[in-house]
């Protein structure tokens, strides 16, 4: 899209609240596109899930915001923007489940439930369980509205997801983390996936085996300078050489194996290298099956809550994220982001293939910030639901500035026009009402668009005056077609005081054209509907206009407009075009023009007033009282 510059306020653009290319409206446009893509390949079962960073939801709470959006640090090179971006009600009305991440305090969880989200992803499954137990959805004073009769969380009311299992309780993406999610009756285990050198999907958030989280199994030192890419290790090498049990998430995170009895039992029966080895996706699936049997027939069968734990694990879902970054610049280690992992196709085939091999298509979703991968999953594994992650974690121009990240997933690369993460779908990065207030009124955007007779320029005409602009004056802008850019030329069109909007604009000579003006009435023969002949002067000047046709007083001496339906208005010797949306005017020759109404079906009743029948689309040809001074035909046209 070509943004319309706000020439009154350099550095800004003129935006309309209805424009689907606003950042505030872009999520629905993108989700509509990916849903249609899923349907094209046979997934009619479930809409894709919208999963945003929770502080970018439009919650009218000034306390929730992205730091780098509201107050970008010096040296970041990113623009200031609002965090009030994604509208929950609009997304839900469009049919998309909303599952934000990552919420770790109970007041915010409650706030989001009241806002209407469908799920919550949390590092604290214990707190999320408490919120589900305490929430009073219908306001009757009795909590527990999100629970099933046996006390489990009802996933149709709240998808409670343990983030990386439950990383503030156990080291992330490990079997003890999955176990703590199950112990807290989470409906979904959320986790991250990398692909090893031998093509095995393994649970890991990072492309590197990070020294903050993992240590060498043989005790040798392992620091940031020693970190190894997962794609360069086989699954066996990764599990045998590294133990990922380091604690750094605060006092609630523990790695005491006494707190993970099912994991200990699983390791003893499966031959896993260590309880805190990073498990493969297959091992995660196997572990959950083992967990069910542990509490149903195994050592845990006598536990007070054994039956409920087994039933919950039997139905638990998985939300597995592909971890890859498409940027072509380099990270702090000098590795190009896109080269640190396998390709989107390998991610899609290996992870989705493992899900399909286990017949888990209805229990396992694939999520990603990288939409290329998700579109491949939709094409090749249409039975698997996809989850679209949205987040603004920019990479600063000066990467030494605290807070710099990896560009996930909305930021364009330097020199780019849109983010590389979204598979070519356009995202208007950081163009929000905070710095680009809406100046085009609702239903006040481009309504007429003429092309000059030499075919070189477009002349789009706004339907209503700009907010803060000259009263009663509409702007015609000038766009150069060859360069796809606005020239800065503008013309001021003063609408008749009786009019509320324009309907169309067409040029028939280098400086002359026709414009439809109208009020908002329908069926009113005393209203205002007119076509003006206009002349453009120098840029910046007021457009000169002369009444050409009064569309409510058209002579029809031969009464060709009759007969009509009983109760019709505006027919007979004095014909009228009494419609609220007269949308098109075309020039046939010096003496004849055509005029067309948009019937706005089934809402407009301008002609059939007596019967109340919705309007037809009427196309009339008018012979003018005086000829138009048409441009000479161009050579070869």
C-alpha distance (Angstrom), angle and dihedral (degrees) to the residues before:
residue distance angle dihedral
X1 . . .
X2 3.79 . .
X3 3.79 111.2 .
X4 3.80 117.2 -136.3
X5 3.82 107.0 -125.2
X6 3.77 117.4 -132.3
X7 3.78 97.6 -128.8
X8 3.81 90.0 -173.3
X9 3.82 90.0 59.0
X10 3.82 110.6 34.2
X11 3.79 114.2 -142.2
X12 3.79 93.7 29.4
X13 3.77 133.0 91.6
X14 3.79 130.3 -141.0
X15 3.78 108.1 -109.2
X16 3.78 134.0 -174.7
X17 3.83 122.5 -148.2
X18 3.81 88.6 -129.2
X19 3.79 97.4 53.1
X20 3.83 110.0 117.9
X21 3.80 88.3 -152.2
X22 3.80 92.6 66.0
X23 3.77 112.1 109.0
X24 3.81 87.1 -123.7
X25 3.83 90.8 58.7
X26 3.79 101.0 31.1
X27 3.81 96.6 91.3
X28 3.81 92.4 65.4
X29 3.81 91.8 45.8
X30 3.80 91.1 51.5
X31 3.80 94.3 43.2
X32 3.81 90.0 50.1
X33 3.79 89.2 53.2
X34 3.80 95.5 50.1
X35 3.82 92.4 43.7
X36 3.79 90.0 54.2
X37 3.81 88.9 48.4
X38 3.81 90.3 53.1
X39 3.80 91.4 49.5
X40 3.78 91.3 49.5
X41 3.80 88.5 61.2
X42 3.78 96.1 45.2
X43 3.81 106.1 -90.8
X44 3.79 103.0 133.8
X45 3.81 94.3 142.5
X46 3.76 103.7 84.7
X47 3.78 139.2 5.1
X48 3.80 116.1 -116.3
X49 3.80 113.9 -96.4
X50 3.80 122.7 -111.9
X51 3.80 109.4 -140.7
X52 3.83 114.7 179.0
X53 3.79 135.0 173.0
X54 3.79 97.5 -90.5
X55 3.80 96.8 -127.9
X56 3.82 90.1 61.6
X57 3.80 91.7 64.8
X58 3.80 113.7 107.9
X59 3.79 97.8 -113.1
X60 3.83 100.2 144.9
X61 3.80 88.1 -124.4
X62 3.82 112.7 132.0
X63 3.80 89.5 -162.6
X64 3.81 93.0 67.5
X65 3.78 115.0 70.7
X66 3.79 145.0 121.7
X67 3.80 107.4 -99.7
X68 3.79 95.2 -143.3
X69 3.81 91.6 50.4
X70 3.78 99.3 49.1
X71 3.82 95.6 37.0
X72 3.83 113.8 11.8
X73 3.80 110.1 -163.3
X74 3.78 121.8 -116.7
X75 3.79 109.3 -86.6
X76 3.79 94.7 26.0
X77 3.79 94.5 107.3
X78 3.81 91.7 -149.8
X79 3.78 126.0 120.3
X80 3.77 126.5 -113.5
X81 3.80 113.3 -105.0
X82 3.77 142.2 164.5
X83 3.79 121.7 -94.3
X84 3.82 90.8 -150.3
X85 3.79 93.7 94.9
X86 3.80 117.6 123.2
X87 3.80 119.6 59.7
X88 3.80 112.1 -147.0
X89 3.81 96.4 -161.6
X90 3.81 93.0 51.4
X91 3.79 93.7 47.9
X92 3.79 92.5 47.3
X93 3.81 91.0 47.8
X94 3.80 87.4 54.3
X95 3.81 89.0 55.3
X96 3.80 102.9 -105.8
X97 3.81 123.4 138.0
X98 3.82 109.4 -130.5
X99 3.80 118.2 -145.6
X100 3.83 111.8 168.1
X101 3.80 126.7 -164.8
X102 3.09 145.1 -109.9
X103 3.82 114.6 5.5
X104 3.79 119.4 160.1
X105 3.80 106.2 166.6
X106 3.78 127.4 72.9
X107 3.83 98.9 -132.5
X108 3.80 91.0 56.7
X109 3.80 91.7 45.5
X110 3.80 89.6 53.5
X111 3.79 91.3 46.4
X112 3.80 91.4 53.6
X113 3.80 92.8 47.1
X114 3.80 89.0 54.3
X115 3.80 88.5 48.4
X116 3.80 88.2 59.0
X117 3.80 107.2 -108.7
X118 3.80 117.5 161.9
X119 3.77 97.2 -141.4
X120 3.78 144.7 3.5
X121 3.80 129.6 -141.0
X122 3.80 113.0 -151.0
X123 3.80 141.8 173.7
X124 3.81 85.9 -147.0
X125 3.80 108.4 62.0
X126 3.80 88.4 168.7
X127 3.81 91.6 61.9
X128 3.79 92.7 41.7
X129 3.79 89.7 53.6
X130 3.81 90.3 51.1
X131 3.80 91.2 50.9
X132 3.80 91.1 50.2
X133 3.80 89.9 51.0
X134 3.81 94.2 46.6
X135 3.81 101.1 40.6
X136 3.80 116.6 114.8
X137 3.80 102.6 -159.6
X138 3.80 99.3 175.2
X139 3.80 97.8 39.6
X140 3.79 96.2 -121.7
X141 3.79 92.5 129.8
X142 3.79 93.7 -109.2
X143 3.82 117.1 108.2
X144 3.77 125.8 -148.7
X145 3.80 99.8 71.7
X146 3.81 90.5 136.8
X147 3.81 94.6 54.7
X148 3.77 135.3 92.2
X149 3.82 117.6 -126.5
X150 3.82 90.8 -95.1
X151 3.82 92.4 53.8
X152 3.79 98.4 -102.7
X153 3.80 117.7 130.5
X154 3.80 113.2 -95.2
X155 3.81 104.3 -126.4
X156 3.81 91.0 -158.3
X157 3.81 87.2 64.9
X158 3.81 101.2 32.7
X159 3.78 129.7 8.6
X160 3.81 98.9 -152.3
X161 3.80 107.7 -162.9
X162 3.79 126.4 -169.3
X163 3.81 104.8 -140.5
X164 3.81 109.1 -128.4
X165 3.79 82.3 -14.4
X166 3.78 94.3 -61.8
X167 3.78 108.6 -38.9
X168 3.79 96.9 -177.5
X169 3.81 88.7 58.0
X170 3.83 102.0 37.3
X171 3.83 134.5 9.3
X172 3.78 106.5 -74.8
X173 3.80 129.7 -96.3
X174 3.79 92.6 10.1
X175 3.78 130.8 119.3
X176 3.84 92.0 -106.7
X177 3.82 86.8 55.9
X178 3.81 90.5 51.3
X179 3.80 88.9 47.0
X180 3.80 93.2 54.1
X181 3.82 89.7 50.1
X182 3.80 89.9 53.4
X183 3.81 92.0 44.9
X184 3.81 88.0 57.1
X185 3.81 92.2 49.1
X186 3.78 96.3 -114.6
X187 3.79 112.3 179.1
X188 3.81 91.8 -144.2
X189 3.79 135.7 29.7
X190 3.80 107.4 -144.0
X191 3.78 118.4 -159.3
X192 3.79 147.4 151.8
X193 3.77 129.1 -111.0
X194 3.79 135.1 -152.4
X195 3.80 127.9 179.5
X196 3.80 119.9 -125.4
X197 3.79 127.9 -142.3
X198 3.79 90.5 -94.1
X199 3.82 92.4 51.1
X200 3.80 99.5 -102.4
X201 3.83 119.2 145.9
X202 3.79 106.5 -128.9
X203 3.80 131.9 179.8
X204 3.80 110.3 -101.6
X205 3.78 135.4 127.3
X206 3.78 95.8 -156.0
X207 3.80 134.0 59.5
X208 3.80 87.2 -135.3
X209 3.79 128.4 56.7
X210 3.79 90.5 -111.4
X211 3.79 119.6 -137.4
X212 3.80 90.5 -147.3
X213 3.80 89.1 65.2
X214 3.80 106.4 24.5
X215 3.81 139.7 48.1
X216 3.77 132.7 -165.8
X217 3.79 113.8 -90.5
X218 3.83 91.1 -137.2
X219 3.81 93.1 54.4
X220 3.80 97.3 -112.8
X221 3.82 115.8 143.1
X222 3.79 115.7 -86.1
X223 3.80 120.1 -174.4
X224 3.81 138.9 154.6
X225 3.80 92.4 -76.4
X226 3.81 90.2 55.5
X227 3.80 98.0 51.5
X228 3.80 115.9 134.4
X229 3.80 128.6 -152.6
X230 3.80 113.2 -115.1
X231 3.79 90.7 -136.3
X232 3.83 88.0 63.9
X233 3.82 94.2 56.4
X234 3.78 131.3 68.9
X235 3.79 116.9 -126.6
X236 3.81 90.1 -108.4
X237 3.81 92.0 50.7
X238 3.79 91.7 48.9
X239 3.79 94.4 49.7
X240 3.78 96.6 41.7
X241 3.80 97.2 44.4
X242 3.82 102.7 41.6
X243 3.80 136.9 50.8
X244 3.80 113.2 -165.9
X245 3.79 102.9 -159.6
X246 3.81 102.6 116.3
X247 3.80 117.9 138.3
X248 3.80 120.8 -138.1
X249 3.82 106.8 129.9
X250 3.79 98.7 88.5
X251 3.80 137.5 -90.8
X252 3.81 96.3 -45.9
X253 3.81 92.3 61.7
X254 3.80 112.1 88.9
X255 3.81 135.5 167.8
X256 3.80 100.0 -164.3
X257 3.80 105.5 139.7
X258 3.79 89.9 -148.4
X259 3.81 85.4 74.0
X260 3.83 91.4 55.6
X261 3.83 106.4 53.8
X262 3.80 95.6 154.6
X263 3.80 91.3 53.9
X264 3.80 90.8 50.0
X265 3.80 90.5 50.8
X266 3.82 92.1 45.8
X267 3.79 92.3 52.0
X268 3.79 90.9 51.0
X269 3.79 91.4 53.5
X270 3.80 100.2 37.1
X271 3.79 105.3 41.7
X272 3.82 94.0 -122.6
X273 3.80 108.1 169.8
X274 3.81 94.9 -123.6
X275 3.80 137.4 -11.5
X276 3.80 87.4 -112.9
X277 3.78 97.1 45.2
X278 3.80 109.3 122.1
X279 3.82 103.3 -100.7
X280 3.77 125.8 -135.1
X281 3.79 117.5 -118.8
X282 3.79 87.7 -108.8
X283 3.80 90.1 54.6
X284 3.81 90.0 49.5
X285 3.81 90.4 54.8
X286 3.81 90.7 45.2
X287 3.80 91.1 48.3
X288 3.80 92.5 55.0
X289 3.82 90.1 51.1
X290 3.81 88.3 48.7
X291 3.82 89.4 49.7
X292 3.82 90.7 55.6
X293 3.79 91.9 51.6
X294 3.81 92.3 42.5
X295 3.80 90.4 62.4
X296 3.78 97.2 33.0
X297 3.81 102.8 46.6
X298 3.80 106.6 -8.9
X299 3.78 138.1 74.2
X300 3.80 93.5 -54.9
X301 3.81 97.0 52.6
X302 3.81 92.9 103.8
X303 3.80 94.4 52.0
X304 3.83 112.0 120.0
X305 3.80 92.4 -117.9
X306 3.80 97.5 34.6
X307 3.80 98.8 120.4
X308 3.80 94.6 48.2
X309 3.81 92.4 46.1
X310 3.81 90.9 51.0
X311 3.80 93.9 47.5
X312 3.79 92.0 48.3
X313 3.81 93.1 49.4
X314 3.78 90.2 47.1
X315 3.82 89.7 61.3
X316 3.80 101.1 30.9
X317 3.79 116.2 130.0
X318 3.79 130.4 -142.2
X319 3.79 127.7 -134.8
X320 3.80 106.5 -167.4
X321 3.78 121.6 -172.3
X322 3.78 125.3 -151.0
X323 3.79 107.9 -137.3
X324 3.78 112.5 -148.7
X325 3.79 135.4 123.5
X326 3.83 120.3 -147.2
X327 3.81 97.0 -161.0
X328 3.79 116.1 124.1
X329 3.80 97.0 -150.1
X330 3.80 122.8 89.8
X331 3.79 132.4 -97.1
X332 3.81 125.9 -131.7
X333 3.82 90.0 -79.9
X334 3.79 92.9 54.7
X335 3.80 94.4 -107.7
X336 3.80 117.3 133.4
X337 3.79 106.7 -114.9
X338 3.80 94.2 -129.9
X339 3.81 92.4 51.9
X340 3.80 96.2 54.2
X341 3.80 94.1 81.4
X342 3.77 139.3 28.1
X343 3.80 120.7 -82.1
X344 3.82 125.3 -80.0
X345 3.80 88.8 -106.9
X346 3.80 92.2 54.2
X347 3.79 90.6 48.0
X348 3.79 91.8 49.6
X349 3.79 96.0 46.4
X350 3.82 97.5 41.9
X351 3.80 98.8 43.9
X352 3.79 98.2 35.6
X353 3.80 89.0 42.0
X354 3.81 90.8 56.9
X355 3.80 90.4 48.7
X356 3.80 91.5 50.1
X357 3.81 92.6 45.4
X358 3.80 88.3 59.0
X359 3.82 93.5 43.8
X360 3.80 88.3 -119.8
X361 3.81 97.7 134.5
X362 3.80 91.7 118.5
X363 3.80 94.4 45.4
X364 3.79 103.0 40.0
X365 3.80 126.4 64.8
X366 3.79 125.5 -169.5
X367 3.78 116.2 -138.4
X368 3.77 131.8 -177.3
X369 3.77 147.4 160.3
X370 3.81 84.4 -139.3
X371 3.80 105.2 79.2
X372 3.81 93.0 -171.4
X373 3.79 88.9 71.9
X374 3.79 93.5 47.4
X375 3.80 93.1 51.4
X376 3.80 89.3 52.2
X377 3.80 89.8 51.1
X378 3.80 89.7 51.4
X379 3.79 90.8 51.0
X380 3.79 98.8 44.4
X381 3.82 103.7 27.2
X382 3.82 104.6 28.6
X383 3.81 93.8 167.8
X384 3.82 91.1 67.1
X385 3.79 116.4 87.0
X386 3.80 116.3 -130.3
X387 3.80 127.7 -141.7
X388 3.81 120.2 -153.4
X389 3.79 115.0 -148.0
X390 3.81 119.9 -155.5
X391 3.79 122.8 -169.3
X392 3.77 140.9 145.7
X393 3.80 110.0 -137.3
X394 3.81 102.6 147.1
X395 3.76 129.2 -160.7
X396 3.79 106.1 -129.7
X397 3.78 122.5 -132.7
X398 3.80 87.5 -125.0
X399 3.79 100.6 48.4
X400 3.80 91.1 -168.1
X401 3.81 89.7 70.5
X402 3.82 109.8 103.3
X403 3.79 113.3 -106.9
X404 3.80 98.0 36.0
X405 3.80 112.7 144.8
X406 3.81 139.5 173.6
X407 3.81 101.5 -76.8
X408 3.81 96.4 -100.0
X409 2.97 113.2 -159.4
X410 3.79 123.3 -45.2
X411 3.80 103.0 42.6
X412 3.82 120.0 100.6
X413 3.77 117.3 -132.3
X414 3.81 114.8 -108.0
X415 3.79 107.1 -71.4
X416 3.80 93.0 14.7
X417 3.79 126.5 119.0
X418 3.79 97.7 -147.6
X419 3.78 139.5 11.7
X420 3.83 118.7 -76.8
X421 3.81 91.3 -143.1
X422 3.81 98.5 73.4
X423 3.82 100.9 65.1
X424 3.80 94.0 -111.5
X425 3.80 96.5 -46.7
X426 3.78 108.6 138.2
X427 3.81 118.6 -115.0
X428 3.84 119.4 -174.5
X429 3.78 95.6 -141.4
X430 3.80 116.0 -143.6
X431 3.79 96.3 -15.3
X432 3.79 100.5 136.1
X433 3.77 139.4 142.1
X434 3.80 90.9 -93.2
X435 3.80 92.6 75.1
X436 3.82 100.7 8.2
X437 3.82 106.5 45.7
X438 3.79 117.2 -166.7
X439 3.81 109.0 -93.4
X440 3.79 98.6 163.5
X441 3.78 107.8 78.9
X442 3.79 123.1 -125.7
X443 3.82 105.8 -78.0
X444 3.79 86.3 6.8
X445 3.80 101.6 107.7
X446 3.80 128.1 104.8
X447 3.79 108.4 -31.7
X448 3.79 100.6 157.0
X449 3.78 125.5 37.6
X450 3.78 120.8 -179.8
X451 3.78 127.2 -173.2
X452 3.79 118.6 -144.0
X453 3.78 116.2 -112.6
X454 3.81 91.4 -111.5
X455 3.82 89.1 57.9
X456 3.80 93.5 -125.9
X457 3.78 104.7 106.1
X458 3.78 139.6 40.8
X459 3.79 119.4 -145.2
X460 3.82 108.3 -158.8
X461 3.80 114.9 -169.5
X462 3.80 122.9 -154.7
X463 3.79 115.0 -129.5
X464 3.81 96.4 -140.5
X465 3.82 136.1 24.3
X466 3.79 117.1 -86.8
X467 3.78 120.0 -103.2
X468 3.78 104.6 -97.4
X469 3.80 91.2 13.4
X470 3.79 132.1 117.2
X471 3.81 110.3 -58.7
X472 3.80 115.1 -109.0
X473 3.80 91.7 6.6
X474 3.79 126.3 117.8
X475 3.79 123.1 -162.9
X476 3.78 126.7 -128.1
X477 3.81 110.4 -160.1
X478 3.78 126.7 -161.4
X479 3.81 122.5 -132.2
X480 3.80 124.3 -172.3
X481 3.80 106.7 -136.9
X482 3.80 97.2 -156.6
X483 3.81 94.7 54.8
X484 3.84 94.8 31.4
X485 3.79 89.6 -133.8
X486 3.77 138.8 115.7
X487 3.79 113.5 -105.9
X488 3.79 95.9 -150.5
X489 3.80 90.6 -113.7
X490 3.80 113.2 134.9
X491 3.78 135.4 174.9
X492 3.81 126.1 -156.9
X493 3.78 115.8 -132.1
X494 3.80 116.3 -167.7
X495 3.76 111.5 -151.7
X496 3.81 121.1 -144.6
X497 3.83 111.9 -96.5
X498 3.80 88.5 -120.0
X499 3.80 91.9 56.3
X500 3.78 128.3 84.7
X501 3.80 100.8 -175.0
X502 3.78 146.6 -3.0
X503 3.79 123.9 -110.8
X504 3.80 107.3 -162.9
X505 3.80 144.7 -12.4
X506 3.80 128.0 -153.4
X507 3.82 133.0 168.7
X508 3.82 123.0 -138.5
X509 3.83 99.3 173.8
X510 3.81 135.5 20.6
X511 3.81 91.8 -86.0
X512 3.81 106.4 12.8
X513 3.77 132.7 76.7
X514 3.80 147.0 144.9
X515 3.81 128.4 -100.6
X516 3.81 128.2 -171.1
X517 3.81 115.8 -140.2
X518 3.79 124.0 -173.0
X519 3.76 145.4 162.4
X520 3.79 123.9 -128.8
X521 3.80 97.1 -100.9
X522 3.79 127.6 114.2
X523 3.78 127.7 -163.8
X524 3.81 90.1 9.2
X525 3.80 112.3 126.3
X526 3.80 89.7 -169.0
X527 3.78 92.3 57.1
X528 3.79 128.7 100.3
X529 3.81 124.9 -95.4
X530 3.80 118.3 147.8
X531 3.79 146.5 154.9
X532 3.79 117.8 -139.3
X533 3.76 129.3 -161.9
X534 3.80 105.8 -136.1
X535 3.78 136.2 -167.0
X536 3.80 124.5 -154.9
X537 3.78 117.6 -142.8
X538 3.78 128.8 179.6
X539 3.82 117.3 -26.6
X540 3.78 109.7 -84.8
X541 3.79 93.8 28.0
X542 3.79 128.9 117.3
X543 3.81 113.5 -95.9
X544 3.80 112.8 -115.3
X545 3.81 113.4 -130.9
X546 3.81 138.0 -171.6
X547 3.80 126.3 -172.3
X548 3.80 108.8 -108.2
X549 3.83 103.8 169.1
X550 3.80 133.2 10.6
X551 3.81 98.9 -149.9
X552 3.81 92.6 -158.5
X553 3.83 93.5 55.2
X554 3.80 109.0 46.9
X555 3.79 118.4 152.7
X556 3.82 113.5 -121.3
X557 3.81 103.2 172.2
X558 3.81 93.7 166.5
X559 3.82 91.5 47.8
X560 3.80 92.8 -130.0
X561 3.81 88.8 157.2
X562 3.80 90.8 70.4
X563 2.97 146.0 125.6
X564 3.78 105.7 46.8
X565 3.78 135.8 160.7
X566 3.80 121.6 -68.6
X567 3.79 108.8 -80.5
X568 3.82 95.7 20.2
X569 3.80 116.1 147.2
X570 3.79 132.7 -147.4
X571 3.82 98.7 32.4
X572 3.80 128.8 125.5
X573 3.79 134.5 39.6
X574 3.81 91.5 -18.0
X575 3.77 102.7 46.2
X576 3.82 122.2 -165.3
X577 3.79 135.4 -165.0
X578 3.84 96.9 -150.4
X579 3.80 99.8 173.4
X580 3.77 129.8 133.0
X581 3.81 94.9 -140.9
X582 3.80 111.6 44.0
X583 3.77 97.7 167.3
X584 3.81 113.3 169.6
X585 3.78 141.2 45.9
X586 3.81 123.6 177.8
X587 3.81 131.1 -177.1
X588 3.81 116.0 -133.0
X589 3.78 99.3 173.9
X590 3.80 141.1 -36.4
X591 3.81 93.0 -63.6
X592 3.82 105.6 29.3
X593 3.79 134.5 64.1
X594 3.80 132.3 171.3
X595 3.81 125.1 -136.2
X596 3.82 125.4 -166.4
X597 3.78 132.3 -171.0
X598 3.79 124.3 -149.9
X599 3.80 104.5 -134.1
X600 3.81 92.2 -150.0
X601 3.80 85.3 -143.7
X602 2.97 124.6 -112.2
X603 3.78 99.7 0.5
X604 3.82 105.4 63.4
X605 3.80 123.7 81.3
X606 3.79 107.7 175.1
X607 3.80 102.6 131.5
X608 3.81 105.7 26.8
X609 3.79 95.6 53.4
X610 3.79 95.2 144.6
X611 3.79 96.8 50.9
X612 3.81 97.1 32.0
X613 3.78 89.7 -133.6
X614 3.83 114.6 155.4
X615 3.78 114.5 -99.0
X616 3.77 123.9 -94.7
X617 3.79 122.2 -131.9
X618 3.80 101.5 -99.2
X619 3.80 122.1 -162.0
X620 3.80 114.7 -169.6
X621 3.80 130.9 -175.7
X622 3.79 115.2 -146.5
X623 3.80 128.8 -162.2
X624 3.79 109.0 -143.7
X625 3.80 125.7 -132.3
X626 3.79 90.1 -134.8
X627 3.81 130.4 27.2
X628 3.79 124.9 -106.7
X629 3.80 118.6 -122.0
X630 3.80 96.2 -121.7
X631 3.81 122.3 -162.7
X632 3.79 116.8 -105.5
X633 3.79 113.3 -99.3
X634 3.79 113.1 -96.4
X635 3.79 120.4 -118.3
X636 3.78 111.4 -85.6
X637 3.80 94.2 12.2
